[in-house]
Amino acid sequence: MSNPPTIPPLIPENAPFSEEQRAWLNGFFAGLLAPETLAVQEGQVPVLDANDGEAPWHDPAMPLEERMKLAEGKPLRRRMMAAMAQQDCGQCGYDCESYADAIINHKEGRLNLCVPGEKPTFRMVKLLAEEMNAEQPVAEALAVPLPAVTESSEPLPPGTYGRAAPATISFSSRRRLNKEDSEKATYHIEFDLTDSGLSYSVGDSLGVFPQNDPHLVDAVIKTIGAEPKVLIGGRTLRDILINDLSLGSPPDRFFEFISFMTGGERRQKAKLLSIGEDPDGDAATLDVLAALEKFPRLRPDPEAFIEALDPLQPRLYSISSSPKVNPKHLSLTVDHVRYVIGDRIRRGVASSWLGEALSPHTKLKAYIQKAHNFALPESNDVPIIMVGPGTGVAPFRAFLQERRAMKAGGGAWLFFGHQRRAADFFYEEEFSGMLKDGSLSKLSLAWSRDGDTKTYVQDKMRMESEDLYDWIARGAHFYVCGDAKRMAGDVERALAEIIAKHGDYTEISAKAFIVSMKKAGRYQTDVY
């Protein structure tokens, strides 16, 4: 293997910067310009774009408290984006910037739409909204209902369907990707888009409108002592709870609602829970049923009860197929979420619905969420590096199918990891075929439960660091998909170490190199 190329410093030593600033700028421009190194005349220092879109306080892997500290002194809309972490997942119906703008401009009164951020983000956005001199009080804004889900009797032109006007697609099939002895249950799920009006590109996500588990709904109704068939607005209570309302983590107003129905110590606990306190150390484990069991013998009016709950939000999943293989076919790669708290099995709403409840040919409402800055390079000659452990491999299967169909020659390298090779190697035969025909150049595997040493994708990156840096220096685009809280940050740190080691950069300039890659669209993430 030839020595990996290094990029010479671009900021002259007599430029008016400290050594630390010069190191950062050298790394930034090296990452921005690689693989082409542009000469900078002595005394000429390029001016950085004032756009703060790559600011570190937008990092979804960073704890909320740290993001807000770094965002101190920024404009209100930027602090809102820091609270949202700028994941741009689209589940709110916006991207983070347009959602913040809509709130600031009083065009959006719902402050609790940031699904990944959950309660902490909602509370922070609420605090920030209180800084505004809004004509409508925040308390009233919280009560603004979600827009009704509508459908047209006539098919709409492709591209006009969305979160508020979903299309109808058909569930085709599911198959388990893990072997029987795996600790996980992950499914490859296929849909038929025929006559749906939907079209998509690789990198996009599918939004689906799930239903709650009917057994959980029945348990909730029994606990509040209501009749399942009681009518509210012409629909039964059971139907509304199955299709419209979240039975996961209760909103603050739910505990406020409970506080009005009880007294004494129980009332004080409910009030504390309504402001984010955790009097018994169990707040993180409470779903709606567990909250009702915590305050037993409540008999709320059914209509008042449902008004205290949040709407059931659509769920987004990265698409794991390419339309170039079959434009009327779409697939997802979905982990079935299940865990035990106390004596009850908790189930992920959408993953259980997709993984267990749907039967072939069932119609469901769905929409395409277009990708924000997560797409293949325009040129098929540009190499790509993809890091996607677990279900994070989903969009990269789509990328590889696309590049194979386009006969791309730029090279593709996939890092995939899971628990055990024998049980959890998703799409093994398919990826092996791609290795044979050259559409996949390299496949690096990491297994955390095989052997005495846990190996993760970032560890494999370090093991193959010289080759990895060679790809980066030649202009490869780098992609990460998966867990935002740990994996994404670990991968970025590993890449910075590799750039520093093989590119002869300081730690500061290596980090700046990555910042510039992001700004140039060479480092893209789909994290959640």
C-alpha positions, 0 to 999 in steps of 0.5 A: 500500500502506498503512503497515504497522501498528506495535504500541506498547510494552507495558512502561512505562518505569518498570517495574523492567527495564533498557532491554535487558530492556524491549526484549525484553519489548516485542517478546515481548508484541507478537508474542504479542498481535498483531494485538490489542494489549492495554493494560497498566496502568502498573506491571503487568508480566505474568509469563512462563511458566517453561516453557523449551520455546522456549529457544534451546539447543533450536535445531536450526540451532545447532551442538551445541557451542553448544547444550550451552554454553547448556544448562550448568547446566540439568537433565539432561533439558534438556541431553539435549534440547539434544543432540537439538536438539528437532527432534521429528522422531519418527524415534526413536519419541518426541518429544525431550522424551519420549525424554529422559524415558524415558532419565532414568527408565530406561525406554529403554536405547537411546541412539542413536535420534536419527537427525538428530543422528547420531554427535555427538548419540549420543556426547553423550547417552551422556556425559549418561547416564553422569551417571545412577546407572543400575542397568544399565551404559551399555555394556549399555544400548547393546546393547538391540535395537530392538523387533521390527516386528510386524503384526496378521493383522487390521486394527487400528483407525485410529490404532493403527499406529505405528513398532513396528506399521506398516501395509501400504500400496501404492506407486502411482507416481512422476514426476520433478518436475525437467526433464531438464537439472536437476542434481537428481532429485526425485520426486513419489511416490504411495501407495494407503492403501486397506484400510491403516487409516491416516489422516493430517492435513496437517502429518503425516509418513509413516514408511517402512521402506526396504531397502538397495541389493542391489548394496551389500549384495553388495559388503559380503558379498564384502569380508568373505568371507562366503556370502550364503546363510549362515543366521543365526537362520533367515534369510540374511545377505543378507536381513538386510543388505538389510532390517534393518541400516544400511550407512551411517555405522558406529557406534562399536562397529563400529570397536571390533569391528574393533580386536579383529580387527587389530593394530599401527597399524591397531588404533590407528586403529580405536580412535581412530575408535571414540571419535570421533577422525579419524586420517586425516581421512576419518571423515566419508566412511566408510560400512560398505563404505568402513570395511571397505576401509580395514581390508582382509582382515578375515574376521569371523564373519557373526553377530558382524559384524551384531551390530556394526552399527546397525539400519536405521531408518525414514525420515520424509518430510513428506506433500505431499497433503491427505486432503480431496482423497482420503483414500485417497491420500498423496503425498511429494516426495523428493530422490534423494540421490546423490553421489560419494566416491572412485570410488564413487557413494553413494546415499541409502538411502530416496530410492534405494529410493523413487526407483528400486527400487519398482514399482507395486503393491509393498506396503511397511510404513509409519506416520503420524508425527503432527505436533508443533506443525506445523499450519494455524491453526484458523480459515480466516480467518487468513493464512499465510506458508510458506517452503519451498525445494526439497522443503521445499515438500512440506507447503505443497502439502498446506496449500494443497490443504487450504485450497482444499478448505475455501475458506479466505479468510485468504490464503496466501503461498508462498516457494519457491526452487531452482536454476533456474526452467526446470528446478526449478519443482516443481508449477508448473502446480498453483500457477499454478492456485491463484493463479488461483482465489485459494487462493494469494494470493502466490507469491514465487520465488527461483532460485540459479542463474539470473543472476549473483546467487544469490537465496534465499528469505530474499533474497525475504523482504527484497525484499518486507519491507514487505508481509511485515511487514504480513501478520505484524502482521495476525496471519499464521502463519509456517511454515518447512520444509527444511534446519535447518543453514542455511536455517531460521536464515537465514530466521529472521534475515531475519524478525527484520530485517524486524520490526525495520525495519518495526515500529520494534523494536530487534534484541533486541525483534525477536528476542523478537517471534519467540520469542513468535510461536513460543510462541503457535503463530504460528511453526512449523517442520518442519526436518531 
